[in-house]
Amino acid sequence: MASPGEGGELSFERDIKPLFRPSDRDAMMSAFDLFDYADVADNADAIVGAVRSGQMPCDEPWPDSQVDKLQQWIDAGTPA
């Protein structure tokens, strides 16, 4: 489930960035930086689609709770 901060809003730095491991970042650097808010926000729909389809990450699927958290962040307007 979400880890809302003050005001109940998800945060990129606190809630979303930690979902991505350094190896995930390295694998995607040719396309975008998973540790950069603007890059993730700009590509959020493609990222959640890749996670849901199993294309990302390449080694093992995310637990449903992590996918849900990413989707909640997108649905909330990708707050910083």
N, CA, C and O atoms as a CHARMM CRD file, in Angstrom:
* protein
*
  320
    1    1 MET  N      0.83800  -1.18200   0.00000 PROA 1      0.00000
    2    1 MET  CA     0.00000   0.00000   0.00000 PROA 1      0.00000
    3    1 MET  C      0.87700   1.23700   0.00000 PROA 1      0.00000
    4    1 MET  O      2.08300   1.14300   0.22500 PROA 1      0.00000
    5    2 ALA  N      0.30000   2.36100  -0.24300 PROA 2      0.00000
    6    2 ALA  CA     1.05100   3.61000  -0.33700 PROA 2      0.00000
    7    2 ALA  C      1.65100   3.99800   0.99900 PROA 2      0.00000
    8    2 ALA  O      1.17200   3.60800   2.06400 PROA 2      0.00000
    9    3 SER  N      2.72900   4.78800   0.90400 PROA 3      0.00000
   10    3 SER  CA     3.37000   5.34400   2.09100 PROA 3      0.00000
   11    3 SER  C      3.18900   6.85200   2.06400 PROA 3      0.00000
   12    3 SER  O      4.16100   7.58700   1.89100 PROA 3      0.00000
   13    4 PRO  N      1.96900   7.32100   2.23100 PROA 4      0.00000
   14    4 PRO  CA     1.74800   8.75400   2.07700 PROA 4      0.00000
   15    4 PRO  C      2.47600   9.57000   3.13000 PROA 4      0.00000
   16    4 PRO  O      2.58800   9.17800   4.29100 PROA 4      0.00000
   17    5 GLY  N      2.95800  10.69900   2.69100 PROA 5      0.00000
   18    5 GLY  CA     3.60100  11.63300   3.61200 PROA 5      0.00000
   19    5 GLY  C      2.58700  12.63300   4.10200 PROA 5      0.00000
   20    5 GLY  O      1.39300  12.34000   4.16400 PROA 5      0.00000
   21    6 GLU  N      3.05000  13.79700   4.44600 PROA 6      0.00000
   22    6 GLU  CA     2.14200  14.84000   4.90100 PROA 6      0.00000
   23    6 GLU  C      1.13000  15.12700   3.81000 PROA 6      0.00000
   24    6 GLU  O      1.49100  15.24400   2.63900 PROA 6      0.00000
   25    7 GLY  N     -0.12200  15.24000   4.18500 PROA 7      0.00000
   26    7 GLY  CA    -1.17200  15.49300   3.22000 PROA 7      0.00000
   27    7 GLY  C     -1.61500  14.23000   2.48700 PROA 7      0.00000
   28    7 GLY  O     -2.48100  14.30300   1.61500 PROA 7      0.00000
   29    8 GLY  N     -1.04000  13.07200   2.82100 PROA 8      0.00000
   30    8 GLY  CA    -1.44600  11.82400   2.20400 PROA 8      0.00000
   31    8 GLY  C     -0.94500  11.62800   0.79100 PROA 8      0.00000
   32    8 GLY  O     -1.43400  10.73900   0.09500 PROA 8      0.00000
   33    9 GLU  N      0.01100  12.42100   0.34000 PROA 9      0.00000
   34    9 GLU  CA     0.48600  12.36400  -1.03000 PROA 9      0.00000
   35    9 GLU  C      1.76700  11.54800  -1.14700 PROA 9      0.00000
   36    9 GLU  O      2.66000  11.64600  -0.30600 PROA 9      0.00000
   37   10 LEU  N      1.84300  10.75300  -2.18700 PROA 10     0.00000
   38   10 LEU  CA     3.07100  10.03300  -2.47200 PROA 10     0.00000
   39   10 LEU  C      4.13000  11.00900  -2.97000 PROA 10     0.00000
   40   10 LEU  O      3.80600  12.04200  -3.55500 PROA 10     0.00000
   41   11 SER  N      5.36800  10.68100  -2.74000 PROA 11     0.00000
   42   11 SER  CA     6.49400  11.52300  -3.13300 PROA 11     0.00000
   43   11 SER  C      7.45100  10.70200  -4.00200 PROA 11     0.00000
   44   11 SER  O      7.68700   9.52500  -3.72700 PROA 11     0.00000
   45   12 PHE  N      7.99900  11.32300  -5.04700 PROA 12     0.00000
   46   12 PHE  CA     8.96400  10.61400  -5.88000 PROA 12     0.00000
   47   12 PHE  C     10.16500  10.17200  -5.05600 PROA 12     0.00000
   48   12 PHE  O     10.52900   8.99700  -5.07800 PROA 12     0.00000
   49   13 GLU  N     10.77800  11.08900  -4.33800 PROA 13     0.00000
   50   13 GLU  CA    12.00500  10.77100  -3.58800 PROA 13     0.00000
   51   13 GLU  C     11.76700   9.71300  -2.51400 PROA 13     0.00000
   52   13 GLU  O     12.58000   8.80300  -2.35000 PROA 13     0.00000
   53   14 ARG  N     10.68700   9.82300  -1.79900 PROA 14     0.00000
   54   14 ARG  CA    10.42700   8.93000  -0.66900 PROA 14     0.00000
   55   14 ARG  C      9.79800   7.60800  -1.08700 PROA 14     0.00000
   56   14 ARG  O     10.14000   6.56300  -0.53300 PROA 14     0.00000
   57   15 ASP  N      8.88100   7.63600  -2.06000 PROA 15     0.00000
   58   15 ASP  CA     8.06900   6.46500  -2.35100 PROA 15     0.00000
   59   15 ASP  C      8.36600   5.77300  -3.68400 PROA 15     0.00000
   60   15 ASP  O      8.24700   4.55200  -3.78300 PROA 15     0.00000
   61   16 ILE  N      8.74700   6.53100  -4.69700 PROA 16     0.00000
   62   16 ILE  CA     8.89100   5.96400  -6.04500 PROA 16     0.00000
   63   16 ILE  C     10.33900   5.65100  -6.39400 PROA 16     0.00000
   64   16 ILE  O     10.63800   4.54700  -6.84900 PROA 16     0.00000
   65   17 LYS  N     11.22000   6.58400  -6.19200 PROA 17     0.00000
   66   17 LYS  CA    12.63600   6.35400  -6.51800 PROA 17     0.00000
   67   17 LYS  C     13.18800   5.09000  -5.85200 PROA 17     0.00000
   68   17 LYS  O     13.93100   4.35200  -6.49800 PROA 17     0.00000
   69   18 PRO  N     12.85200   4.81000  -4.57700 PROA 18     0.00000
   70   18 PRO  CA    13.37700   3.59200  -3.94700 PROA 18     0.00000
   71   18 PRO  C     12.87200   2.28000  -4.57200 PROA 18     0.00000
   72   18 PRO  O     13.42800   1.21700  -4.29700 PROA 18     0.00000
   73   19 LEU  N     11.83800   2.34400  -5.39700 PROA 19     0.00000
   74   19 LEU  CA    11.36500   1.14200  -6.07400 PROA 19     0.00000
   75   19 LEU  C     12.37800   0.64700  -7.10900 PROA 19     0.00000
   76   19 LEU  O     12.42000  -0.53700  -7.44100 PROA 19     0.00000
   77   20 PHE  N     13.19000   1.57500  -7.60900 PROA 20     0.00000
   78   20 PHE  CA    14.16000   1.25200  -8.65400 PROA 20     0.00000
   79   20 PHE  C     15.52600   1.00000  -8.04500 PROA 20     0.00000
   80   20 PHE  O     16.03400   1.80700  -7.26700 PROA 20     0.00000
   81   21 ARG  N     16.11300  -0.12700  -8.40800 PROA 21     0.00000
   82   21 ARG  CA    17.44200  -0.48700  -7.91500 PROA 21     0.00000
   83   21 ARG  C     18.51300   0.11400  -8.82900 PROA 21     0.00000
   84   21 ARG  O     18.22600   0.46500  -9.97300 PROA 21     0.00000
   85   22 PRO  N     19.74300   0.23200  -8.32700 PROA 22     0.00000
   86   22 PRO  CA    20.81800   0.73200  -9.18700 PROA 22     0.00000
   87   22 PRO  C     20.95400  -0.07500 -10.48500 PROA 22     0.00000
   88   22 PRO  O     21.24500   0.49800 -11.53400 PROA 22     0.00000
   89   23 SER  N     20.75000  -1.37500 -10.42800 PROA 23     0.00000
   90   23 SER  CA    20.84400  -2.19000 -11.64900 PROA 23     0.00000
   91   23 SER  C     19.72200  -1.86400 -12.63500 PROA 23     0.00000
   92   23 SER  O     19.92900  -1.93300 -13.84600 PROA 23     0.00000
   93   24 ASP  N     18.53400  -1.50800 -12.12900 PROA 24     0.00000
   94   24 ASP  CA    17.43600  -1.08200 -13.00700 PROA 24     0.00000
   95   24 ASP  C     17.81200   0.21700 -13.70400 PROA 24     0.00000
   96   24 ASP  O     17.60300   0.38000 -14.90600 PROA 24     0.00000
   97   25 ARG  N     18.37400   1.14100 -12.92100 PROA 25     0.00000
   98   25 ARG  CA    18.79100   2.43000 -13.47000 PROA 25     0.00000
   99   25 ARG  C     19.83200   2.22600 -14.56000 PROA 25     0.00000
  100   25 ARG  O     19.72000   2.79100 -15.64800 PROA 25     0.00000
  101   26 ASP  N     20.84100   1.41900 -14.26900 PROA 26     0.00000
  102   26 ASP  CA    21.90700   1.17200 -15.23900 PROA 26     0.00000
  103   26 ASP  C     21.34600   0.59400 -16.53800 PROA 26     0.00000
  104   26 ASP  O     21.76400   0.98800 -17.62700 PROA 26     0.00000
  105   27 ALA  N     20.40000  -0.33900 -16.42100 PROA 27     0.00000
  106   27 ALA  CA    19.82700  -0.98600 -17.59300 PROA 27     0.00000
  107   27 ALA  C     19.02800  -0.01800 -18.46400 PROA 27     0.00000
  108   27 ALA  O     18.91900  -0.22100 -19.67300 PROA 27     0.00000
  109   28 MET  N     18.47300   1.02700 -17.86300 PROA 28     0.00000
  110   28 MET  CA    17.60300   1.95500 -18.59800 PROA 28     0.00000
  111   28 MET  C     18.26100   3.28000 -18.97400 PROA 28     0.00000
  112   28 MET  O     17.62400   4.11700 -19.61400 PROA 28     0.00000
  113   29 MET  N     19.51500   3.49100 -18.59400 PROA 29     0.00000
  114   29 MET  CA    20.16300   4.79800 -18.79500 PROA 29     0.00000
  115   29 MET  C     20.19000   5.24700 -20.25400 PROA 29     0.00000
  116   29 MET  O     20.22300   6.45000 -20.51300 PROA 29     0.00000
  117   30 SER  N     20.17700   4.33500 -21.20100 PROA 30     0.00000
  118   30 SER  CA    20.18500   4.75000 -22.60200 PROA 30     0.00000
  119   30 SER  C     18.85600   5.39900 -23.00400 PROA 30     0.00000
  120   30 SER  O     18.79800   6.14400 -23.98200 PROA 30     0.00000
  121   31 ALA  N     17.79700   5.11600 -22.25300 PROA 31     0.00000
  122   31 ALA  CA    16.47900   5.67700 -22.54800 PROA 31     0.00000
  123   31 ALA  C     16.13000   6.84600 -21.62600 PROA 31     0.00000
  124   31 ALA  O     15.68900   7.89900 -22.08700 PROA 31     0.00000
  125   32 PHE  N     16.33100   6.65100 -20.31800 PROA 32     0.00000
  126   32 PHE  CA    16.04300   7.67300 -19.30800 PROA 32     0.00000
  127   32 PHE  C     16.63400   7.24000 -17.98700 PROA 32     0.00000
  128   32 PHE  O     17.05100   6.09400 -17.81700 PROA 32     0.00000
  129   33 ASP  N     16.66300   8.17600 -17.05200 PROA 33     0.00000
  130   33 ASP  CA    17.26500   7.95300 -15.73500 PROA 33     0.00000
  131   33 ASP  C     16.16300   7.67600 -14.71600 PROA 33     0.00000
  132   33 ASP  O     15.36500   8.55800 -14.40100 PROA 33     0.00000
  133   34 LEU  N     16.12400   6.45700 -14.20700 PROA 34     0.00000
  134   34 LEU  CA    15.09400   6.08900 -13.23300 PROA 34     0.00000
  135   34 LEU  C     15.26500   6.76700 -11.87900 PROA 34     0.00000
  136   34 LEU  O     14.37200   6.68600 -11.03600 PROA 34     0.00000
  137   35 PHE  N     16.38200   7.42500 -11.65800 PROA 35     0.00000
  138   35 PHE  CA    16.58700   8.15000 -10.40400 PROA 35     0.00000
  139   35 PHE  C     16.29600   9.64100 -10.56200 PROA 35     0.00000
  140   35 PHE  O     16.49500  10.41200  -9.62400 PROA 35     0.00000
  141   36 ASP  N     15.82800  10.05100 -11.73900 PROA 36     0.00000
  142   36 ASP  CA    15.54800  11.45900 -12.02100 PROA 36     0.00000
  143   36 ASP  C     14.04000  11.66900 -12.10200 PROA 36     0.00000
  144   36 ASP  O     13.35800  11.03600 -12.90800 PROA 36     0.00000
  145   37 TYR  N     13.52900  12.56100 -11.26000 PROA 37     0.00000
  146   37 TYR  CA    12.08800  12.79800 -11.20700 PROA 37     0.00000
  147   37 TYR  C     11.50500  13.12800 -12.58100 PROA 37     0.00000
  148   37 TYR  O     10.52200  12.51600 -12.99700 PROA 37     0.00000
  149   38 ALA  N     12.10100  14.08500 -13.28700 PROA 38     0.00000
  150   38 ALA  CA    11.54500  14.52200 -14.57300 PROA 38     0.00000
  151   38 ALA  C     11.51100  13.38000 -15.58500 PROA 38     0.00000
  152   38 ALA  O     10.52700  13.22700 -16.30900 PROA 38     0.00000
  153   39 ASP  N     12.56900  12.58300 -15.64300 PROA 39     0.00000
  154   39 ASP  CA    12.59700  11.46300 -16.58100 PROA 39     0.00000
  155   39 ASP  C     11.52200  10.43300 -16.24400 PROA 39     0.00000
  156   39 ASP  O     10.84300   9.93400 -17.14100 PROA 39     0.00000
  157   40 VAL  N     11.36500  10.11700 -14.98100 PROA 40     0.00000
  158   40 VAL  CA    10.35700   9.12300 -14.58500 PROA 40     0.00000
  159   40 VAL  C      8.95100   9.68900 -14.80000 PROA 40     0.00000
  160   40 VAL  O      8.07800   8.98500 -15.30700 PROA 40     0.00000
  161   41 ALA  N      8.72600  10.92700 -14.42900 PROA 41     0.00000
  162   41 ALA  CA     7.40700  11.53100 -14.62300 PROA 41     0.00000
  163   41 ALA  C      7.04300  11.58800 -16.11000 PROA 41     0.00000
  164   41 ALA  O      5.90600  11.29900 -16.48400 PROA 41     0.00000
  165   42 ASP  N      8.00300  11.95900 -16.94900 PROA 42     0.00000
  166   42 ASP  CA     7.74700  12.04700 -18.39000 PROA 42     0.00000
  167   42 ASP  C      7.47500  10.69100 -19.02400 PROA 42     0.00000
  168   42 ASP  O      6.78600  10.61100 -20.04000 PROA 42     0.00000
  169   43 ASN  N      8.00100   9.63900 -18.44400 PROA 43     0.00000
  170   43 ASN  CA     7.86800   8.29100 -19.00200 PROA 43     0.00000
  171   43 ASN  C      7.03900   7.35700 -18.12500 PROA 43     0.00000
  172   43 ASN  O      7.08300   6.13900 -18.29400 PROA 43     0.00000
  173   44 ALA  N      6.28800   7.92700 -17.19600 PROA 44     0.00000
  174   44 ALA  CA     5.58800   7.13400 -16.18300 PROA 44     0.00000
  175   44 ALA  C      4.64400   6.09600 -16.77500 PROA 44     0.00000
  176   44 ALA  O      4.63100   4.95300 -16.31800 PROA 44     0.00000
  177   45 ASP  N      3.86100   6.46300 -17.77300 PROA 45     0.00000
  178   45 ASP  CA     2.91600   5.49800 -18.34300 PROA 45     0.00000
  179   45 ASP  C      3.64400   4.33500 -19.01500 PROA 45     0.00000
  180   45 ASP  O      3.22300   3.18500 -18.89200 PROA 45     0.00000
  181   46 ALA  N      4.72600   4.62900 -19.71900 PROA 46     0.00000
  182   46 ALA  CA     5.50500   3.56600 -20.36100 PROA 46     0.00000
  183   46 ALA  C      6.16700   2.67600 -19.30700 PROA 46     0.00000
  184   46 ALA  O      6.23400   1.45800 -19.47000 PROA 46     0.00000
  185   47 ILE  N      6.65200   3.29000 -18.23200 PROA 47     0.00000
  186   47 ILE  CA     7.30900   2.51500 -17.17100 PROA 47     0.00000
  187   47 ILE  C      6.31300   1.57500 -16.50300 PROA 47     0.00000
  188   47 ILE  O      6.59800   0.38700 -16.34900 PROA 47     0.00000
  189   48 VAL  N      5.16000   2.08000 -16.10900 PROA 48     0.00000
  190   48 VAL  CA     4.18400   1.20300 -15.44200 PROA 48     0.00000
  191   48 VAL  C      3.68900   0.13200 -16.40700 PROA 48     0.00000
  192   48 VAL  O      3.41400  -0.99100 -15.98600 PROA 48     0.00000
  193   49 GLY  N      3.57200   0.45600 -17.68500 PROA 49     0.00000
  194   49 GLY  CA     3.18500  -0.54600 -18.66800 PROA 49     0.00000
  195   49 GLY  C      4.22200  -1.65400 -18.78400 PROA 49     0.00000
  196   49 GLY  O      3.87600  -2.83300 -18.86200 PROA 49     0.00000
  197   50 ALA  N      5.50300  -1.26800 -18.79500 PROA 50     0.00000
  198   50 ALA  CA     6.58700  -2.24500 -18.88200 PROA 50     0.00000
  199   50 ALA  C      6.64900  -3.10800 -17.62600 PROA 50     0.00000
  200   50 ALA  O      6.91600  -4.30800 -17.70000 PROA 50     0.00000
  201   51 VAL  N      6.40000  -2.49100 -16.47400 PROA 51     0.00000
  202   51 VAL  CA     6.40200  -3.24700 -15.21600 PROA 51     0.00000
  203   51 VAL  C      5.22500  -4.22500 -15.19500 PROA 51     0.00000
  204   51 VAL  O      5.38900  -5.38500 -14.81500 PROA 51     0.00000
  205   52 ARG  N      4.05100  -3.76500 -15.59900 PROA 52     0.00000
  206   52 ARG  CA     2.86700  -4.63800 -15.59800 PROA 52     0.00000
  207   52 ARG  C      3.02300  -5.80800 -16.56800 PROA 52     0.00000
  208   52 ARG  O      2.57000  -6.91600 -16.28000 PROA 52     0.00000
  209   53 SER  N      3.66100  -5.57000 -17.71500 PROA 53     0.00000
  210   53 SER  CA     3.80500  -6.62200 -18.72800 PROA 53     0.00000
  211   53 SER  C      4.96000  -7.57800 -18.43300 PROA 53     0.00000
  212   53 SER  O      5.07900  -8.62600 -19.06800 PROA 53     0.00000
  213   54 GLY  N      5.81100  -7.21700 -17.46700 PROA 54     0.00000
  214   54 GLY  CA     6.94500  -8.05800 -17.13000 PROA 54     0.00000
  215   54 GLY  C      8.20400  -7.74200 -17.91800 PROA 54     0.00000
  216   54 GLY  O      9.22100  -8.41600 -17.75500 PROA 54     0.00000
  217   55 GLN  N      8.15100  -6.71300 -18.78100 PROA 55     0.00000
  218   55 GLN  CA     9.33600  -6.31600 -19.54200 PROA 55     0.00000
  219   55 GLN  C     10.37500  -5.64500 -18.65500 PROA 55     0.00000
  220   55 GLN  O     11.55900  -5.61000 -18.98900 PROA 55     0.00000
  221   56 MET  N      9.93600  -5.12700 -17.55100 PROA 56     0.00000
  222   56 MET  CA    10.79600  -4.39300 -16.64600 PROA 56     0.00000
  223   56 MET  C     10.39500  -4.74600 -15.22100 PROA 56     0.00000
  224   56 MET  O      9.19900  -4.83200 -14.94400 PROA 56     0.00000
  225   57 PRO  N     11.30500  -4.94900 -14.33100 PROA 57     0.00000
  226   57 PRO  CA    12.74000  -5.14000 -14.54600 PROA 57     0.00000
  227   57 PRO  C     12.98900  -6.47800 -15.22000 PROA 57     0.00000
  228   57 PRO  O     12.10800  -7.33600 -15.27500 PROA 57     0.00000
  229   58 CYS  N     14.19000  -6.64200 -15.72500 PROA 58     0.00000
  230   58 CYS  CA    14.46300  -7.81700 -16.55600 PROA 58     0.00000
  231   58 CYS  C     14.69800  -9.09100 -15.74600 PROA 58     0.00000
  232   58 CYS  O     14.69500 -10.17900 -16.32200 PROA 58     0.00000
  233   59 ASP  N     14.90100  -8.99400 -14.43200 PROA 59     0.00000
  234   59 ASP  CA    15.25100 -10.19600 -13.67800 PROA 59     0.00000
  235   59 ASP  C     14.09600 -10.83600 -12.90600 PROA 59     0.00000
  236   59 ASP  O     14.07300 -12.05700 -12.75100 PROA 59     0.00000
  237   60 GLU  N     13.14900 -10.05200 -12.42500 PROA 60     0.00000
  238   60 GLU  CA    12.01900 -10.61800 -11.68200 PROA 60     0.00000
  239   60 GLU  C     10.89600  -9.60000 -11.62300 PROA 60     0.00000
  240   60 GLU  O     11.15400  -8.39700 -11.58300 PROA 60     0.00000
  241   61 PRO  N      9.65200 -10.06400 -11.61600 PROA 61     0.00000
  242   61 PRO  CA     8.53100  -9.12100 -11.57700 PROA 61     0.00000
  243   61 PRO  C      8.41700  -8.42000 -10.22400 PROA 61     0.00000
  244   61 PRO  O      8.82300  -8.95100  -9.19000 PROA 61     0.00000
  245   62 TRP  N      7.86200  -7.23200 -10.26200 PROA 62     0.00000
  246   62 TRP  CA     7.59200  -6.49100  -9.03300 PROA 62     0.00000
  247   62 TRP  C      6.39800  -7.09800  -8.31300 PROA 62     0.00000
  248   62 TRP  O      5.48900  -7.62400  -8.95400 PROA 62     0.00000
  249   63 PRO  N      6.39300  -7.03100  -6.98400 PROA 63     0.00000
  250   63 PRO  CA     5.17800  -7.39400  -6.24400 PROA 63     0.00000
  251   63 PRO  C      4.04100  -6.43800  -6.61800 PROA 63     0.00000
  252   63 PRO  O      4.27700  -5.28300  -6.97100 PROA 63     0.00000
  253   64 ASP  N      2.82900  -6.93100  -6.53500 PROA 64     0.00000
  254   64 ASP  CA     1.66500  -6.10000  -6.86600 PROA 64     0.00000
  255   64 ASP  C      1.64600  -4.79900  -6.07700 PROA 64     0.00000
  256   64 ASP  O      1.23000  -3.76600  -6.60000 PROA 64     0.00000
  257   65 SER  N      2.09200  -4.83500  -4.82300 PROA 65     0.00000
  258   65 SER  CA     2.06200  -3.62500  -3.99600 PROA 65     0.00000
  259   65 SER  C      2.94400  -2.52100  -4.58100 PROA 65     0.00000
  260   65 SER  O      2.60500  -1.34200  -4.48300 PROA 65     0.00000
  261   66 GLN  N      4.07300  -2.89500  -5.18700 PROA 66     0.00000
  262   66 GLN  CA     4.95600  -1.89500  -5.79100 PROA 66     0.00000
  263   66 GLN  C      4.35000  -1.34200  -7.07500 PROA 66     0.00000
  264   66 GLN  O      4.42500  -0.13900  -7.32700 PROA 66     0.00000
  265   67 VAL  N      3.75600  -2.20000  -7.88000 PROA 67     0.00000
  266   67 VAL  CA     3.09700  -1.75100  -9.10300 PROA 67     0.00000
  267   67 VAL  C      1.95400  -0.80600  -8.74200 PROA 67     0.00000
  268   67 VAL  O      1.77500   0.23600  -9.37300 PROA 67     0.00000
  269   68 ASP  N      1.18800  -1.17600  -7.73000 PROA 68     0.00000
  270   68 ASP  CA     0.06800  -0.33600  -7.28400 PROA 68     0.00000
  271   68 ASP  C      0.55600   1.02600  -6.80400 PROA 68     0.00000
  272   68 ASP  O     -0.07400   2.04700  -7.07900 PROA 68     0.00000
  273   69 LYS  N      1.67100   1.04100  -6.09000 PROA 69     0.00000
  274   69 LYS  CA     2.21100   2.31200  -5.59500 PROA 69     0.00000
  275   69 LYS  C      2.60900   3.21500  -6.76200 PROA 69     0.00000
  276   69 LYS  O      2.31600   4.41100  -6.75700 PROA 69     0.00000
  277   70 LEU  N      3.27400   2.64100  -7.75600 PROA 70     0.00000
  278   70 LEU  CA     3.65200   3.42500  -8.92800 PROA 70     0.00000
  279   70 LEU  C      2.41400   3.95400  -9.63700 PROA 70     0.00000
  280   70 LEU  O      2.39100   5.11400 -10.04600 PROA 70     0.00000
  281   71 GLN  N      1.39300   3.13100  -9.78800 PROA 71     0.00000
  282   71 GLN  CA     0.15900   3.56400 -10.44400 PROA 71     0.00000
  283   71 GLN  C     -0.54800   4.65400  -9.63500 PROA 71     0.00000
  284   71 GLN  O     -1.07200   5.60800 -10.20900 PROA 71     0.00000
  285   72 GLN  N     -0.56400   4.51800  -8.31800 PROA 72     0.00000
  286   72 GLN  CA    -1.18200   5.55300  -7.47200 PROA 72     0.00000
  287   72 GLN  C     -0.45300   6.88500  -7.64200 PROA 72     0.00000
  288   72 GLN  O     -1.08800   7.93800  -7.69400 PROA 72     0.00000
  289   73 TRP  N      0.85800   6.84300  -7.72800 PROA 73     0.00000
  290   73 TRP  CA     1.65300   8.05200  -7.92400 PROA 73     0.00000
  291   73 TRP  C      1.30200   8.70300  -9.26600 PROA 73     0.00000
  292   73 TRP  O      1.15600   9.92200  -9.34900 PROA 73     0.00000
  293   74 ILE  N      1.16900   7.89300 -10.30200 PROA 74     0.00000
  294   74 ILE  CA     0.78500   8.40900 -11.62500 PROA 74     0.00000
  295   74 ILE  C     -0.61200   9.00900 -11.56700 PROA 74     0.00000
  296   74 ILE  O     -0.84700  10.11000 -12.06600 PROA 74     0.00000
  297   75 ASP  N     -1.53400   8.27800 -10.95400 PROA 75     0.00000
  298   75 ASP  CA    -2.93000   8.74200 -10.85500 PROA 75     0.00000
  299   75 ASP  C     -3.03000  10.03900 -10.06300 PROA 75     0.00000
  300   75 ASP  O     -3.94500  10.83300 -10.28200 PROA 75     0.00000
  301   76 ALA  N     -2.09300  10.25900  -9.14200 PROA 76     0.00000
  302   76 ALA  CA    -2.08500  11.48600  -8.33100 PROA 76     0.00000
  303   76 ALA  C     -1.42100  12.65400  -9.07000 PROA 76     0.00000
  304   76 ALA  O     -1.32100  13.75700  -8.53100 PROA 76     0.00000
  305   77 GLY  N     -0.97300  12.41000 -10.29700 PROA 77     0.00000
  306   77 GLY  CA    -0.36400  13.49600 -11.07200 PROA 77     0.00000
  307   77 GLY  C      1.14400  13.54400 -10.99000 PROA 77     0.00000
  308   77 GLY  O      1.73100  14.58400 -11.28900 PROA 77     0.00000
  309   78 THR  N      1.79500  12.46500 -10.59900 PROA 78     0.00000
  310   78 THR  CA     3.24800  12.34300 -10.47000 PROA 78     0.00000
  311   78 THR  C      3.84900  13.45000  -9.58900 PROA 78     0.00000
  312   78 THR  O      4.72900  14.18600 -10.03500 PROA 78     0.00000
  313   79 PRO  N      3.37500  13.56700  -8.34000 PROA 79     0.00000
  314   79 PRO  CA     3.91700  14.62400  -7.46900 PROA 79     0.00000
  315   79 PRO  C      5.39400  14.41500  -7.17300 PROA 79     0.00000
  316   79 PRO  O      5.87500  13.29200  -7.01600 PROA 79     0.00000
  317   80 ALA  N      6.09700  15.55100  -7.10300 PROA 80     0.00000
  318   80 ALA  CA     7.51900  15.49900  -6.76700 PROA 80     0.00000
  319   80 ALA  C      7.66600  15.10900  -5.31300 PROA 80     0.00000
  320   80 ALA  O      8.78600  15.00400  -4.81200 PROA 80     0.00000
